[in-house]
Amino acid sequence: MKSLHIALGISLTLIAACVPEKHQADLTSTLSPWHSLTAEEILEVAAAVTESVDGTLVFNRMSLLEPDKSQALSWQTDTNAARGADVLYRLDKLSYRVRYDFQTSELSPPALLTSGQPMLVGQELYTALELVNELPEVREVLERRGVSSGDGLCLPRTVGRFFSDLADPINDRLVRFDCFNIRGQSGMGILPTTSAFARPIEGISILFDVEELRLIEITDSFVGVEAPPSDFEVIEFHPSALDTRERLKPITISQNEGRNFSITGSQVDWQNWRFHLRFDPRQGTILNNIGFITERGFRSVAYEIAMSEMVVPYQDPDIHWFYRAYFDMGEYGFGNMATELKGNDCPANAVYQDVMLHSAAGEPVVAPNRICIFEFDPGYPSWRHYESLYEGVPGIEKHNARRATNLVVRMVAVIGNYDYFQDYIFQQDGRVRIRLISTGIDATKGVFAAKLSDPTADAETQTGTLIAPYRLGVNHDHFFSYRIDMDVDGVENNFERQRLTAVPQPENADRQAIWAVTREKVENEQQARTTMRVEKPALLTFSSASVTNKMGYPASYQLMFPNIRPLVTLQDPIYQRAGFLKNNLWVTRYKRDEIFSTGIAVNQSAPGVGLPLYAADNESVKNADLVAWPTIGFHHVPMAEDWPVMPAKVDEIVLKPRNFFDRNPALDVPD
């Protein structure tokens, strides 16, 4: 069936071809504590876990066990690092977590997970997808809507803890399918349309258990009555279907003398920056032991940087939409859903890396070209000054500027209709940008209205925008929660809010409007919770407890990111599962197990787990090993320009040195 062929392409992301230049780690040398699991390690831990249980299990997540931090920081490159695996699996409708030590070959006793389930994996989703799309009951519903066999495609969505009246959301493994008309418009209809999401067949939902392969319920809200149209011409966006503007003269990117970064095992070195890079099935790209090399030697900035979770709640109470709030990282896996990078995903000078993932059976799977690393010119100088006072004075360079070059580590995850670029950008001036770029296709709801003057339009556009005839772009949010283990010049740090406040002036003063900086010391995790307000600006800084710059200021890094908060009550069941949204920023003491802001098991998870629990003990944050948890994102009110594919939207966090250096660290960049 055509629908199953396209579904195969959507569901399985681990098949790809090669691209020109590649750099893989040399696995004949010793592995760092932060190197991703190797194929040999995956096979070893899978065998140990399989032998320890009776029955057939599903490996949902096999990741590098967070190393003991003190041991990892003392690791020497010519020695074998202590390494372990963190494994989540399903067996007999229950979820378990085990840990494996590669040095001792010891497997921990299985811990039963009760607050939620591990993420869904490709085998679970595709098996269910194939079965549901072949069910006679589903075909009958689609044919009733005028969608012929092969032109309908139903896709699974996670459901949270809803539908307790129909199933057990704690132990059953549930998804809800919605359907699309993928009839092709060219090649005599043999090939499907470019976008599987262009024609929603509104009002059909299919609740299904992916573990028992059991159909629970089919809901059709338009039985015996007219339904919104689902068969109309769509705007194709593949090159051969478009009349394009005049072709641009090419802008060539080349590095004839070679690249300026080096990769040794998991370590990357570039322009005084040094860090380790790994790839995780859940989190995607992770940076470790990030630091800047100066005349003092290697100076740490952060121990770990990675996305911790993301949630996309839709704002429509309709019975086919109310449950839609996707915790994409914990439910599907950012790394598992990463796609091959090719074409315009990365510039011509990029170097590509394969990554190692695993199957549901615990077999290692090489996923080609999931990471690219490249240098680029941002188009503005790193610094510049023209000294007009010396105009006409011979022998003095009046104009000074230095060309900027940045280093980017990139991956792209495709989760349903959305494409997410995750970039880590290193600058020569000591800044690190954590950039999340959203593009892809808006999730649309099928409606009767083709334009705002239609009689149904007013009622149908209460929860979104008519972005194309018969399609409503539903309002929704994107929230991205990051975890940044700050180690500014050492493990012991302090968190401070530097408030910018107006200073009262004497009545007869020449100036009545002066502001100053007030340093607000933060003592504990409760005080560290930060809700940003535009009328109360503050610099959020993490400083070394022991190192100062030449002027005596604590060596610090400032955390900069825009304000984004939920607009609705956090008592809603969806937001109760995303407790990190209560604050723009949390700061906690480092604990080895506190990695995910929504907890270890997110699929169909309970409320209140994750960050609210981590901070509940209200530990001191003075002279301590601190972890920052900032949230970025945006409220998405769809628009016509989003269709048929969205322009890229950029959100980012900036780590900016603040008195970390004695001068501009890019001063020595050559002309």
Phi, psi and omega in degrees: 000141178301319183297325180285328177294316178291325178296323178300318179293326180286319190278324186255117184251009188259023179238123182201166178260185184262162173232168196306291189257137185219148174224115178250152179295145175278105185275003175281340178272177179292148179269142175287166177297342187252007180290140176303156176302139177271170178300319180295321179292320178298316179297319182295312183289325178297319179296318181296317181291316181299319180291341185272354185235160171256124180114175181264123181251165174243122176278110182269329178206124173236110186228163171299128174293130177310116185292157171300121191296316182295321177294318182297319182289337178265003182296138175255142189297339182263013180240159177280125180281150172289125184226149178213172179238143176248120190234131171243133180215163177248138178208123177053048175066016177237158182247137183227157174230133175226162177232146184231135180256118183286337179285320184257352185059029180265138178249129180289157173299145181292135176258125179285128178268121184247348184269353181172186181243156175290169185294154176287146179244166187305319182297318179299313184291315184289321178301315179294318181299315180297317183291313183298319182289349177257353183296132177303323181296322180287317178301320181296316179297317181293319179295327176298332178271002179085016180260115185285163180303131180094342179263352178257141178223122178253133186238144185276146175231145174288157191235359184065217180254027176279175176067032178292344177281347183246338184204179178260098184290352178276316186251328177291152181253097195253145166220160175236126181269141163236163196236157183221151174265114184252022179310133179282159180246001181218171180059038180058026177078008182288319180268144179287168176297156180307316184252120176293344186258007188286332184233085177293139173263090193289146173090008175245126175224142184230111178273130190215144175262113185283345180272313179273354184052052187239127173284124183260314183200141168246125178247125175233111185278359184233040177287123177076003178228165181295138178250159175303145181301145176223010179228097182207168180289141179240161178277112176281148181235015172282153191305321185289347182264356188246143166272106186270160175291173181301136184296136178288146168294135189294141170258109188272131175250118180214153175229079187298333181265006178099171181277164184256002178247157177233150179234122178233106187063238177266359186269135176241133177238134179198124170046053180077350175274145174218134178202165175251144184237130173221172184229134186235140180302328182270313189262346185076226183286133179231135175256141178228152174048061184270128180203170184239133183265122177235189177297343176278352184104201179287123180244117184288146175245313179210148178274325180207139174227126178195157169286139183259322179193162171216151179219138181234090180272127177272152192247055180223122183278002180307148184297341178264000185230341191300329186277353191282102175207104192261120173268079195300326183285314183278341181263326183241324181097115179296320179288317179300326183266008176292143181248164177298136177268127179200171178060234184275006178296324182222153180289169187296337182269009184286150171253136186251151176229138168282161175230161181253118175244194181214157177271174178295338179271000179086022178265139177292141180229121176278121178255107187290141166057045179272345179234140167231147180231131183204160173258149177209156176267118183288352177095359175224154183287159176294322173200161184198144170206140173243120183266090184292340179297335183261018178303125178087355179274118182289150174084001180245130176283106182280328184252121176230131177205153177232129179294134180270144171227136178243157175247135182237134168249123190230146167218163176225126174252135176247112183241098185066239184273348184259143172247129181238120170273131170245115181245138165249122187242123179254133180247155181289344181268012175094358179274149171236129177251129175255106191245132177241120183247123182254131174210198182107217188235133176298139171286124184242151177253131178289131181226170180278332187283138172258337178208166187294339180279353178291149187297334182270353191298318184301313180290322186284340183260017178292334184244016180178196184238137174286097186266350175198159178306129176072011180226125179257120170282112187280135177302142178198172178242157169234120177238125181243116182260123180250152175241119181236107178278099185283126172229073184280108183051049177122172184284323184278115182231169172231148176253136184219140170256117177266099185284136174261108187230150176288138180254120179302139180244154176302151184303323184265010181291149178296327179246135177251357185231092179231134173243157181218171181257126176247124182275121182254102179290140181248127187265322188217175185296327178296312180293334183285343178298126189237121171251118187280139177224134184297331181277355178230069183293149179206147170270126181261110188235147173240125187234153176292142177280350188225346186247135176238165173271185187298332180273355177099000177282144176300134176298122190222160168232137180262138177261119184238127178197155184283162180278125173216126180222155172298147180263000188238174179294137179277003174278350175302141184301330178292314183287337175293333175281348181240060185299341179297341182286354179294336181222153173291326183217134169245151172228124180232162171287144181298131168223138188302327184270353185265084186250324189247128185292345176246014178094171185288327184239109191255329182298125181054043188279161177281159176287155169084003180270169179089224189305317178303325177286321181300323184267359186294332182280353172052051181289161177292143175245020178271129178048051188229166175279109192249145176239128177262139181234078178274153176240132173239174178151198182198153170274122186256106170261104187301159182215164183302327182291349175285348190249139005271354176217141191280140168299149182295135179244128186253130170230146182204157171248139178241129169261114188240127179295135178228100184065021173286324180254169176270347180200181175300116183291348177266009181298328184270007176296126185291153180287000000 
